[in-house]
Amino acid sequence: MRKGFPFPWLVVVWVIWFPGSPIGFAQSPVLDSLWKAWQDPSNADTLRLEAFDKIIWSKYLYNQPDSAFLLAQQAYDFAGKRDLKKFMGFALNAQGISWRLRGDYPKALEYYTRCLEIREEMGDMKRVAGSLNNIGLIYSFLDQHTKALEFYKRSLKIYEDIGDKPESAYVLNNIGILYAGHKDKSRALEYFERSRAISEEIGDKKGVADCLNNIGNNYKDQGKYDEALKRYELGLLTYQEIGEKKGTADCLINIGHTKRAQGHLEEAKTNYEKSLQGYLEIGDKYGIVNCYIGLGRAYSDQSRFQAAVIECHKAYALAKEIESISTQRDACKCLYDANKALGNTEQALVFHERMLDLTDSLQTEETNQQLERMEFQKQILADSLQQEEEKLRIRIENEKQLARESRRRNFAIAGGGFFILLAAGLFHRVRYIRKSKAVIEKERDRSDHLLLNILPSEIAEELKEHGRSVAREFDCVSILFTDFRNFTQTSERMSAQKLVEEIHTCFEAFDAICEEYGIEKIKTIGDSYMAAGGLPVPSDESVKRTVLAGIAMAAFILKRKKVQEAAGHTPFEMRVGIHTGPVVAGIVGVKKFQYDIWGDVVNTASRMETACEIGRVNISQDTYRYIQHDPLFKFESRGKIQTKGKGELEMYFVTLA
């Protein structure tokens, strides 16, 4: 799944230094002359490479990044054979940008790092600073914000040392973005203002406008709408003055958001429409989606729900095209609200379920990101601990040497002092090491807890130990399905908030029941709940425990129904179906892990649930065979029941004896 920029409302400054801006090389005659210069072997190698670099930047890098990567590799090989390190660095930098534009941040980091090594070897500090800033940007995309800040500050120090004010302003702006993403508004504002002051001093109008837009966002997020509008309007005037179309559209949409928050809906719509025209002109699809959503919400605020549906349908279609989960969710929320207000119950429910699924995806991704951040912090602590232990070892060796030298002059005094100092030093170092180990253990426990919320404990351990988990076949697994009766009709009589709260209450109880009986929750699909007994660790008791869990879930819903009816609320009614047989189970996904199961057993279990009666637990003949002699249960044969795609299947109602 494509991952979007973590702070989309902020204006990012990409510092990728290259001599001679590529913007002026878009015309065909100039490109023709550059191609000729590159292909002419009589030209100096440096002249040929300069021409080739300009071709890559002006023609391919931002339009065809995959082609740009291959051309940059050609340039790298050519420069490498001639030991022209400056141009090797240019090529690696372009390849890093290519990976970044294609959303592969680990690859981008690899190439930026190789570029940095060459530039450090050359002692080219200006370009070293540019590479450090680029690496900081990648770490921010990877949610490793401590690392990002480290590289930003290293870059900033170099730019300040060499007196490069434009680049210093750019890095200050990026540090402000980092703090804004962590909701540290005061620190973010401090860096934005520092960046703006430098940009004003050197006459960099675009830099000033970028900072004004970011400062406006900072105030808007704090609810200081008048202060935000002042900055947006100043930034807008500056962007328009210099002909900066992207910045103009960004300011207009932000003004639209602020006006809508103030309740000035006609002004909000006007600004959204102007912003939309700008984004359409430059082909910024992410901006276009957000304009459609803004218009849809403004129309909903005016109770013009049909117009809202039209705008949010456009947003949803384009959001799916660009694979943006967050904007798909926002568009579905808009479509749910508008359709519900229009009385289009079925459409409202469709988009409500999609919204819940997308929200789950975002939450899973957020959990994975949190795991990554925890692992990163653990690594920082581990590195720190290793460094402290090494310092302690060196200190002990040094003090031993001092003791030997002092012994020649005054053995008694020097020796005694040494051991006192050594004991004190060891005491403090040991105490520090113990504290550091305790912090590492705490972070590891938090990381493990999050991982166990996603995967079974055995699979989580396998994944941590080997980095992967192999799919397995299981001969005897009992699949349990639940489903609420007439969910669509029931949900029409409930508010969206109440609906979600009630589903959460039920599924939370089901989670506890699964834990009590030692079966694994697999997933939820809309209003359906799926669990399995007998995996990832097979057990002779798994069929029995799964049936007991199903009976407990049915009993909970019956009890819940009485409570809801007594309170005058609409209750849920539920069916439970169980089937037993062989399955294959394993992890789906690379970053967003999910433990899932496959096999015809799953389909049959679903048929058991569909053919069940309300408030009952329906089991297949295969499940019945495993527990038919267990005195805990009482069975009611239903004979053969016709099912979709499976023909007639033998079924039994089961209750506690």
C-alpha positions as CSV (number, residue, x, y, z in Angstrom):
1,M,0.0,0.0,0.0
2,R,1.4,3.4,-0.9
3,K,2.2,5.5,2.1
4,G,1.5,9.2,1.9
5,F,3.5,12.1,3.4
6,P,3.0,12.1,7.2
7,F,2.1,15.8,7.5
8,P,0.2,16.6,4.2
9,W,-0.9,20.0,5.3
10,L,2.6,21.3,5.5
11,V,4.8,22.8,2.8
12,V,7.9,20.7,2.5
13,V,11.1,22.0,1.2
14,W,13.1,19.5,-0.8
15,V,16.8,20.4,-0.6
16,I,18.5,18.5,-3.4
17,W,21.4,20.6,-4.5
18,F,22.5,20.6,-8.0
19,P,24.4,23.2,-10.0
20,G,22.2,24.8,-12.6
21,S,18.5,24.4,-12.0
22,P,16.9,21.9,-14.4
23,I,13.8,24.0,-14.8
24,G,15.3,25.9,-17.7
25,F,16.0,22.8,-19.8
26,A,12.5,21.7,-20.7
27,Q,12.5,22.9,-24.3
28,S,13.3,20.5,-27.0
29,P,16.1,22.4,-28.8
30,V,18.0,22.7,-25.5
31,L,17.5,19.0,-24.8
32,D,18.7,18.1,-28.3
33,S,21.9,20.1,-27.7
34,L,22.4,18.4,-24.4
35,W,22.0,14.9,-25.9
36,K,24.6,15.8,-28.6
37,A,27.0,17.0,-26.0
38,W,26.6,13.8,-24.0
39,Q,27.0,11.5,-27.0
40,D,30.1,13.3,-28.5
41,P,33.2,11.4,-27.4
42,S,35.4,14.4,-28.4
43,N,34.0,16.5,-25.5
44,A,35.7,16.4,-22.1
45,D,34.3,13.8,-19.8
46,T,33.1,16.4,-17.3
47,L,31.3,18.4,-20.0
48,R,29.5,15.2,-21.2
49,L,28.5,14.3,-17.6
50,E,27.2,17.8,-16.9
51,A,25.0,17.6,-20.0
52,F,23.8,14.1,-19.1
53,D,22.9,15.2,-15.5
54,K,20.9,18.1,-16.9
55,I,19.0,15.7,-19.2
56,I,18.2,13.4,-16.3
57,W,16.9,16.3,-14.1
58,S,15.0,18.2,-16.7
59,K,13.4,15.5,-18.8
60,Y,13.1,12.3,-16.7
61,L,13.5,12.6,-12.9
62,Y,10.1,14.0,-12.0
63,N,8.2,12.6,-15.0
64,Q,9.7,9.2,-15.4
65,P,11.6,8.4,-12.2
66,D,12.2,4.7,-13.2
67,S,13.8,5.8,-16.5
68,A,15.8,8.5,-14.6
69,F,17.2,5.7,-12.3
70,L,18.5,3.7,-15.3
71,L,20.1,6.8,-16.9
72,A,21.7,7.8,-13.6
73,Q,23.2,4.3,-13.3
74,Q,24.7,4.8,-16.8
75,A,26.1,8.2,-15.6
76,Y,27.5,6.6,-12.4
77,D,29.2,3.8,-14.3
78,F,30.7,6.3,-16.8
79,A,32.0,8.5,-13.9
80,G,33.2,5.6,-11.9
81,K,35.5,4.3,-14.6
82,R,37.1,7.8,-14.7
83,D,37.1,8.3,-10.9
84,L,35.0,11.4,-11.2
85,K,33.6,11.3,-7.7
86,K,31.6,14.5,-7.9
87,F,29.5,13.1,-10.8
88,M,29.2,9.7,-9.1
89,G,27.6,11.6,-6.2
90,F,25.3,13.5,-8.6
91,A,24.1,10.1,-10.1
92,L,23.5,8.5,-6.6
93,N,21.6,11.6,-5.5
94,A,19.3,11.3,-8.6
95,Q,18.8,7.6,-7.9
96,G,17.8,8.4,-4.3
97,I,15.3,10.9,-5.6
98,S,13.9,8.4,-8.0
99,W,13.3,5.8,-5.2
100,R,11.8,8.6,-3.0
101,L,9.4,9.6,-5.8
102,R,8.3,6.0,-6.2
103,G,7.6,5.7,-2.5
104,D,10.5,3.2,-1.7
105,Y,12.0,5.1,1.2
106,P,14.5,2.4,2.4
107,K,16.0,2.3,-1.1
108,A,16.1,6.1,-1.3
109,L,17.9,6.0,2.1
110,E,20.5,3.5,0.7
111,Y,21.4,5.7,-2.3
112,Y,21.4,9.0,-0.3
113,T,23.8,7.4,2.2
114,R,26.1,6.2,-0.6
115,C,26.0,9.7,-2.0
116,L,26.8,11.2,1.4
117,E,29.9,8.9,1.8
118,I,31.3,10.1,-1.5
119,R,30.7,13.8,-0.7
120,E,32.3,13.4,2.8
121,E,35.3,11.7,1.2
122,M,35.6,14.7,-1.2
123,G,35.2,17.2,1.7
124,D,32.4,19.0,-0.3
125,M,30.6,20.4,2.8
126,K,27.8,22.2,1.0
127,R,26.7,19.0,-0.8
128,V,27.3,17.0,2.4
129,A,24.8,19.2,4.1
130,G,22.3,18.7,1.3
131,S,22.6,14.9,1.5
132,L,22.2,15.1,5.3
133,N,19.0,17.0,4.8
134,N,17.7,14.5,2.3
135,I,18.4,11.7,4.6
136,G,16.6,13.5,7.4
137,L,13.5,13.8,5.1
138,I,13.6,10.0,4.5
139,Y,13.8,9.2,8.2
140,S,10.8,11.4,8.8
141,F,8.8,9.4,6.2
142,L,9.9,6.2,8.0
143,D,8.6,7.6,11.3
144,Q,12.1,7.6,12.7
145,H,11.8,11.1,13.9
146,T,14.8,11.1,16.3
147,K,17.0,10.1,13.5
148,A,15.4,12.7,11.2
149,L,16.1,15.5,13.7
150,E,19.7,14.3,14.1
151,F,20.4,14.6,10.4
152,Y,18.5,17.9,10.0
153,K,20.6,19.5,12.8
154,R,23.9,18.2,11.3
155,S,22.8,19.7,8.0
156,L,21.8,23.0,9.6
157,K,25.2,23.3,11.5
158,I,27.1,22.9,8.2
159,Y,25.0,25.4,6.4
160,E,25.4,27.9,9.3
161,D,29.1,27.3,9.5
162,I,29.6,28.1,5.8
163,G,27.2,31.0,5.9
164,D,24.6,29.5,3.4
165,K,21.5,31.3,4.5
166,P,19.0,30.0,1.8
167,E,19.8,26.4,2.7
168,S,19.7,27.2,6.4
169,A,16.2,28.6,6.0
170,Y,15.1,25.4,4.2
171,V,16.4,23.1,6.9
172,L,14.8,25.2,9.6
173,N,11.5,24.9,7.8
174,N,11.8,21.1,7.7
175,I,12.6,21.0,11.4
176,G,9.5,23.0,12.1
177,I,7.5,20.5,10.1
178,L,8.9,17.6,12.2
179,Y,7.9,19.3,15.5
180,A,4.5,20.2,14.0
181,G,3.9,16.6,13.2
182,H,4.5,15.8,16.9
183,K,2.0,18.4,18.0
184,D,4.8,20.6,19.5
185,K,3.3,23.8,18.3
186,S,5.6,26.2,20.2
187,R,8.8,24.6,18.9
188,A,7.4,24.3,15.4
189,L,6.5,28.0,15.4
190,E,9.9,28.9,16.6
191,Y,11.6,27.1,13.7
192,F,9.1,28.4,11.1
193,E,9.7,32.0,12.3
194,R,13.5,31.6,12.2
195,S,13.2,30.3,8.6
196,R,10.9,33.1,7.6
197,A,13.3,35.8,9.1
198,I,16.2,34.4,7.1
199,S,14.1,34.2,3.9
200,E,13.0,37.8,4.3
201,E,16.6,38.9,4.9
202,I,17.8,37.3,1.7
203,G,14.7,38.2,-0.4
204,D,13.6,34.6,-0.9
205,K,9.9,35.2,-1.5
206,K,8.9,31.6,-2.0
207,G,10.7,30.7,1.3
208,V,8.8,33.4,3.1
209,A,5.4,32.2,1.6
210,D,6.2,28.6,2.5
211,C,6.8,29.6,6.1
212,L,3.7,31.8,6.3
213,N,1.6,28.9,5.0
214,N,3.0,26.5,7.6
215,I,2.6,29.1,10.4
216,G,-1.0,29.5,9.3
217,N,-1.5,25.8,9.6
218,N,0.0,25.9,13.1
219,Y,-2.5,28.5,14.3
220,K,-5.4,26.8,12.6
221,D,-4.7,23.5,14.4
222,Q,-4.8,25.5,17.7
223,G,-8.2,27.0,16.7
224,K,-6.7,30.5,16.3
225,Y,-8.5,31.0,13.0
226,D,-8.0,34.8,12.6
227,E,-4.3,34.5,13.2
228,A,-4.2,31.6,10.7
229,L,-6.1,33.6,8.0
230,K,-3.7,36.5,8.3
231,R,-0.7,34.2,7.5
232,Y,-2.5,32.4,4.7
233,E,-3.5,35.7,3.0
234,L,0.0,37.1,3.2
235,G,1.4,33.8,1.8
236,L,-1.2,33.7,-0.9
237,L,-0.3,37.3,-2.1
238,T,3.4,36.3,-2.2
239,Y,2.8,33.0,-4.1
240,Q,0.6,34.9,-6.7
241,E,3.2,37.6,-7.1
242,I,5.9,35.1,-8.0
243,G,3.6,32.8,-10.0
244,E,3.9,29.8,-7.7
245,K,0.9,27.7,-8.6
246,K,1.3,24.9,-6.1
247,G,1.8,27.2,-3.2
248,T,-1.2,29.3,-4.4
249,A,-3.5,26.2,-4.4
250,D,-2.2,25.1,-1.0
251,C,-3.0,28.5,0.6
252,L,-6.4,28.6,-1.0
253,I,-7.4,25.1,0.3
254,N,-6.2,26.0,3.7
255,I,-8.2,29.2,3.7
256,G,-11.2,27.1,2.6
257,H,-10.7,24.8,5.6
258,T,-10.4,27.7,8.0
259,K,-13.5,29.5,6.6
260,R,-15.5,26.3,6.9
261,A,-14.4,25.9,10.6
262,Q,-15.6,29.4,11.2
263,G,-19.0,28.6,9.6
264,H,-18.4,30.9,6.5
265,L,-19.5,28.2,4.1
266,E,-19.9,30.3,0.9
267,E,-16.4,31.7,1.3
268,A,-15.1,28.3,2.0
269,K,-16.6,26.9,-1.2
270,T,-15.2,29.8,-3.2
271,N,-11.7,29.1,-2.0
272,Y,-12.1,25.3,-2.5
273,E,-13.1,25.9,-6.1
274,K,-10.2,28.3,-6.8
275,S,-7.8,25.8,-5.2
276,L,-9.3,23.0,-7.3
277,Q,-8.6,24.9,-10.5
278,G,-5.0,25.3,-9.5
279,Y,-4.5,21.7,-8.6
280,L,-6.2,20.6,-11.8
281,E,-3.8,22.8,-13.8
282,I,-0.7,21.3,-12.2
283,G,-2.1,17.7,-12.0
284,D,-1.8,17.4,-8.2
285,K,-4.2,14.5,-7.5
286,Y,-3.8,14.6,-3.7
287,G,-4.8,18.2,-3.7
288,I,-7.7,17.6,-6.0
289,V,-9.1,14.9,-3.7
290,N,-8.9,17.1,-0.7
291,C,-10.7,19.9,-2.6
292,Y,-13.5,17.6,-3.5
293,I,-13.8,16.4,0.1
294,G,-13.8,20.1,1.3
295,L,-16.6,21.0,-1.1
296,G,-18.6,17.9,-0.1
297,R,-18.4,18.7,3.6
298,A,-19.3,22.4,2.9
299,Y,-22.4,21.3,1.0
300,S,-23.3,18.9,3.8
301,D,-23.0,21.8,6.3
302,Q,-25.5,23.7,4.1
303,S,-27.8,20.6,4.0
304,R,-27.3,20.3,0.3
305,F,-26.7,16.6,0.6
306,Q,-27.1,15.6,-3.1
307,A,-24.4,18.1,-4.1
308,A,-22.2,16.7,-1.3
309,V,-22.7,13.1,-2.7
310,I,-21.5,14.2,-6.1
311,E,-18.3,15.9,-4.8
312,C,-17.4,13.1,-2.4
313,H,-18.0,10.4,-5.1
314,K,-15.3,12.3,-7.2
315,A,-13.0,12.3,-4.2
316,Y,-13.5,8.6,-3.4
317,A,-12.8,7.5,-7.0
318,L,-9.6,9.6,-7.2
319,A,-8.5,8.6,-3.7
320,K,-8.7,4.9,-4.7
321,E,-6.7,5.7,-7.9
322,I,-3.8,7.2,-5.9
323,E,-4.1,4.5,-3.2
324,S,-4.5,7.0,-0.3
325,I,-6.2,5.3,2.6
326,S,-6.8,8.4,4.7
327,T,-8.5,10.3,1.9
328,Q,-10.6,7.2,1.0
329,R,-11.8,7.1,4.6
330,D,-12.6,10.8,4.6
331,A,-14.5,10.5,1.4
332,C,-16.5,7.5,2.7
333,K,-17.3,9.4,5.9
334,C,-18.7,12.3,3.7
335,L,-20.7,9.8,1.6
336,Y,-22.1,8.0,4.6
337,D,-23.2,11.3,6.3
338,A,-24.8,12.7,3.1
339,N,-26.6,9.4,2.0
340,K,-27.9,8.9,5.6
341,A,-29.3,12.4,5.5
342,L,-30.9,11.7,2.2
343,G,-32.5,8.5,3.5
344,N,-30.4,6.3,1.1
345,T,-29.9,3.7,3.9
346,E,-28.3,1.0,1.8
347,Q,-25.8,3.3,0.3
348,A,-25.1,4.9,3.7
349,L,-24.4,1.5,5.2
350,V,-22.1,0.5,2.3
351,F,-19.9,3.6,2.8
352,H,-20.1,3.2,6.6
353,E,-18.7,-0.3,6.4
354,R,-16.0,0.8,4.0
355,M,-15.1,3.6,6.3
356,L,-14.7,1.2,9.2
357,D,-12.5,-1.1,7.1
358,L,-10.3,1.8,6.1
359,T,-10.1,3.0,9.7
360,D,-9.0,-0.5,10.7
361,S,-6.3,-0.4,8.0
362,L,-5.1,3.0,9.3
363,Q,-5.1,1.7,12.8
364,T,-3.1,-1.4,11.9
365,E,-0.6,0.8,10.0
366,E,-0.3,3.1,13.0
367,T,0.3,0.1,15.2
368,N,3.1,-1.1,12.9
369,Q,4.6,2.4,12.8
370,Q,4.5,2.5,16.6
371,L,6.3,-0.9,16.7
372,E,8.9,0.6,14.3
373,R,9.3,3.6,16.5
374,M,9.7,1.4,19.6
375,E,12.2,-0.8,18.0
376,F,14.1,2.3,16.9
377,Q,14.1,3.7,20.4
378,K,15.3,0.3,21.7
379,Q,18.2,0.4,19.3
380,I,19.1,3.9,20.4
381,L,19.2,2.8,24.0
382,A,21.1,-0.4,23.1
383,D,23.7,1.7,21.2
384,S,24.0,4.1,24.2
385,L,24.5,1.2,26.6
386,Q,27.2,-0.3,24.4
387,Q,29.0,3.1,24.2
388,E,28.8,3.6,28.0
389,E,30.2,0.1,28.6
390,E,33.1,0.8,26.2
391,K,33.7,4.1,28.0
392,L,33.8,2.3,31.3
393,R,36.3,-0.2,30.0
394,I,38.5,2.5,28.6
395,R,38.3,4.5,31.8
396,I,39.2,1.5,33.9
397,E,42.3,0.8,31.7
398,N,43.3,4.5,31.9
399,E,42.9,4.6,35.7
400,K,45.0,1.4,36.0
401,Q,47.7,3.0,34.0
402,L,47.5,6.1,36.2
403,A,47.7,3.9,39.2
404,R,50.9,2.2,38.0
405,E,52.6,5.5,37.3
406,S,51.5,7.0,40.6
407,R,52.7,3.9,42.5
408,R,56.3,4.9,41.6
409,R,55.9,8.2,43.3
410,N,53.6,7.6,46.2
411,F,52.1,4.1,46.2
412,A,50.0,4.5,49.3
413,I,48.3,7.8,48.6
414,A,47.9,7.3,44.8
415,G,46.7,3.7,45.2
416,G,44.1,4.6,47.8
417,G,42.8,7.5,45.8
418,F,42.6,5.4,42.6
419,F,40.5,2.7,44.3
420,I,38.1,5.2,45.8
421,L,37.6,6.9,42.4
422,L,37.3,3.6,40.7
423,A,34.7,2.3,43.1
424,A,32.7,5.5,42.8
425,G,32.9,5.4,39.0
426,L,32.0,1.8,38.9
427,F,29.0,2.4,41.2
428,H,27.7,5.2,39.0
429,R,28.3,3.3,35.8
430,V,26.7,0.1,37.0
431,R,23.7,2.0,38.2
432,Y,23.4,3.8,34.8
433,I,23.7,0.4,33.0
434,R,21.0,-1.1,35.2
435,K,18.7,1.8,34.5
436,S,19.3,1.6,30.8
437,K,18.6,-2.1,30.7
438,A,15.4,-1.5,32.6
439,V,14.3,1.0,30.0
440,I,15.2,-1.4,27.2
441,E,13.2,-4.1,28.9
442,K,10.2,-1.8,29.3
443,E,10.3,-0.7,25.6
444,R,10.6,-4.4,24.5
445,D,7.6,-5.3,26.6
446,R,5.5,-2.5,25.0
447,S,6.6,-3.6,21.6
448,D,5.7,-7.3,22.3
449,H,2.3,-6.2,23.7
450,L,1.5,-4.4,20.5
451,L,2.7,-7.3,18.3
452,L,0.5,-9.7,20.3
453,N,-2.5,-7.5,19.5
454,I,-2.0,-8.4,15.9
455,L,-0.7,-12.0,15.9
456,P,-1.0,-15.2,18.0
457,S,1.8,-15.4,20.5
458,E,3.5,-18.4,18.9
459,I,3.5,-16.7,15.5
460,A,4.7,-13.5,17.0
461,E,7.6,-15.3,18.6
462,E,8.5,-17.1,15.3
463,L,8.4,-13.7,13.5
464,K,10.7,-12.0,16.0
465,E,13.1,-14.9,16.0
466,H,13.3,-15.6,12.3
467,G,11.9,-12.5,10.7
468,R,9.2,-14.5,8.9
469,S,6.5,-17.1,9.5
470,V,5.9,-20.1,7.3
471,A,2.3,-21.1,6.4
472,R,1.2,-24.4,8.0
473,E,-1.4,-27.0,7.4
474,F,-3.7,-28.1,10.3
475,D,-5.8,-31.3,10.2
476,C,-8.4,-30.3,12.8
477,V,-9.4,-26.7,13.1
478,S,-12.9,-25.5,14.2
479,I,-14.0,-22.3,12.5
480,L,-16.6,-20.2,14.2
481,F,-18.6,-17.5,12.5
482,T,-21.1,-15.0,14.1
483,D,-23.4,-12.6,12.2
484,F,-26.1,-10.2,13.4
485,R,-29.6,-10.7,12.0
486,N,-31.0,-7.9,9.8
487,F,-28.0,-5.8,10.5
488,T,-28.9,-3.2,7.8
489,Q,-32.4,-2.7,9.0
490,T,-31.3,-2.5,12.7
491,S,-28.6,0.0,11.9
492,E,-31.1,2.3,10.3
493,R,-32.7,2.8,13.7
494,M,-29.4,3.7,15.4
495,S,-27.1,6.7,15.1
496,A,-23.7,6.0,13.6
497,Q,-22.0,6.6,17.0
498,K,-24.4,4.3,18.7
499,L,-24.0,1.7,16.0
500,V,-20.2,1.7,16.3
501,E,-20.4,1.6,20.2
502,E,-22.7,-1.3,20.2
503,I,-20.6,-3.4,17.7
504,H,-17.5,-2.5,19.8
505,T,-19.2,-3.7,23.0
506,C,-20.2,-7.0,21.4
507,F,-16.9,-7.7,19.8
508,E,-15.0,-6.7,22.9
509,A,-17.0,-9.4,24.8
510,F,-16.3,-11.9,22.0
511,D,-12.5,-11.2,22.3
512,A,-12.7,-11.9,26.1
513,I,-14.6,-15.2,25.4
514,C,-12.0,-16.2,22.9
515,E,-9.2,-15.6,25.4
516,E,-11.1,-17.5,28.1
517,Y,-11.5,-20.6,26.0
518,G,-8.1,-20.4,24.3
519,I,-9.2,-19.9,20.7
520,E,-7.8,-17.4,18.2
521,K,-9.7,-14.4,16.9
522,I,-9.0,-14.3,13.1
523,K,-10.8,-11.1,12.0
524,T,-14.0,-9.1,11.8
525,I,-15.7,-8.5,8.5
526,G,-18.3,-5.8,8.9
527,D,-20.8,-7.1,11.5
528,S,-19.4,-10.7,11.2
529,Y,-16.9,-12.1,13.7
530,M,-14.5,-15.0,12.8
531,A,-12.5,-17.2,15.2
532,A,-10.8,-20.6,15.1
533,G,-9.8,-23.3,17.6
534,G,-6.9,-25.6,17.2
535,L,-4.3,-23.2,15.8
536,P,-1.5,-22.2,15.8
537,V,-1.0,-24.9,18.5
538,P,-3.2,-28.0,17.9
539,S,-5.1,-29.4,20.9
540,D,-7.4,-32.3,21.5
541,E,-9.7,-30.0,23.4
542,S,-9.9,-27.4,20.6
543,V,-13.3,-28.5,19.1
544,K,-14.9,-28.6,22.5
545,R,-13.5,-25.2,23.5
546,T,-14.7,-23.6,20.2
547,V,-18.2,-24.9,20.7
548,L,-18.2,-23.6,24.3
549,A,-17.0,-20.2,23.1
550,G,-19.9,-20.1,20.5
551,I,-22.5,-20.9,23.2
552,A,-21.0,-18.2,25.5
553,M,-21.2,-15.6,22.6
554,A,-24.8,-16.5,21.9
555,A,-25.6,-16.3,25.6
556,F,-24.0,-12.8,25.8
557,I,-26.1,-11.5,23.0
558,L,-29.3,-12.8,24.5
559,K,-28.4,-11.1,27.8
560,R,-27.4,-7.9,26.0
561,K,-30.7,-7.9,24.2
562,K,-32.6,-7.8,27.5
563,V,-30.5,-4.9,28.7
564,Q,-31.0,-3.0,25.4
565,E,-34.8,-3.6,25.3
566,A,-35.1,-2.5,29.0
567,A,-33.4,0.8,28.1
568,G,-35.6,1.4,25.1
569,H,-32.8,0.7,22.6
570,T,-32.8,-1.5,19.5
571,P,-31.0,-4.8,20.2
572,F,-28.9,-7.0,18.0
573,E,-29.9,-10.7,17.4
574,M,-27.2,-13.2,16.3
575,R,-26.6,-16.5,14.7
576,V,-23.5,-18.7,15.3
577,G,-22.1,-21.4,13.0
578,I,-19.2,-23.9,13.5
579,H,-17.5,-26.4,11.3
580,T,-14.4,-28.5,11.7
581,G,-11.8,-29.7,9.2
582,P,-8.3,-29.1,7.7
583,V,-7.1,-25.6,6.9
584,V,-3.9,-23.7,5.9
585,A,-2.9,-20.8,8.1
586,G,-0.3,-18.1,7.9
587,I,0.6,-14.4,7.8
588,V,-0.7,-12.2,5.0
589,G,1.2,-9.1,4.2
590,V,4.8,-7.8,4.7
591,K,4.3,-4.6,6.7
592,K,0.7,-4.8,7.8
593,F,0.7,-8.3,9.3
594,Q,-2.6,-10.3,9.5
595,Y,-2.9,-13.9,10.5
596,D,-5.5,-15.6,8.3
597,I,-6.8,-19.1,7.3
598,W,-7.8,-20.7,4.0
599,G,-9.7,-23.8,3.0
600,D,-13.1,-25.1,2.1
601,V,-13.7,-25.5,5.9
602,V,-14.1,-21.7,6.1
603,N,-16.9,-21.6,3.4
604,T,-18.7,-24.5,5.1
605,A,-18.5,-22.8,8.5
606,S,-20.0,-19.7,6.9
607,R,-22.9,-21.9,5.6
608,M,-23.5,-23.2,9.1
609,E,-23.9,-19.6,10.4
610,T,-26.2,-18.6,7.5
611,A,-28.5,-21.7,8.0
612,C,-28.7,-21.1,11.8
613,E,-31.7,-19.8,13.7
614,I,-31.6,-16.6,15.7
615,G,-30.1,-17.1,19.2
616,R,-28.8,-20.6,18.4
617,V,-25.5,-22.3,17.8
618,N,-25.5,-24.5,14.6
619,I,-22.7,-27.1,14.1
620,S,-21.8,-29.4,11.2
621,Q,-21.8,-33.2,11.3
622,D,-18.0,-33.1,11.3
623,T,-18.0,-31.0,14.4
624,Y,-20.7,-33.1,16.0
625,R,-18.6,-36.3,15.5
626,Y,-15.8,-34.9,17.7
627,I,-18.1,-34.0,20.7
628,Q,-21.2,-36.2,20.3
629,H,-20.3,-38.2,23.5
630,D,-19.3,-35.2,25.6
631,P,-21.8,-35.0,28.6
632,L,-21.4,-31.2,28.6
633,F,-23.5,-30.8,25.5
634,K,-27.1,-31.5,24.3
635,F,-27.8,-31.9,20.6
636,E,-30.8,-31.4,18.4
637,S,-30.6,-33.0,15.0
638,R,-31.8,-30.8,12.1
639,G,-31.4,-33.3,9.4
640,K,-30.1,-32.2,6.0
641,I,-30.4,-28.5,5.2
642,Q,-30.0,-27.1,1.7
643,T,-27.1,-24.5,1.5
644,K,-25.8,-22.2,-1.2
645,G,-23.1,-23.9,-3.3
646,K,-22.8,-26.9,-0.9
647,G,-26.0,-28.8,-1.5
648,E,-27.6,-30.5,1.5
649,L,-25.5,-30.6,4.7
650,E,-26.2,-32.4,8.0
651,M,-26.6,-29.9,10.9
652,Y,-27.2,-29.9,14.7
653,F,-28.2,-27.3,17.2
654,V,-26.0,-27.5,20.3
655,T,-26.6,-26.2,23.8
656,L,-25.2,-26.9,27.3
657,A,-26.7,-30.1,28.9
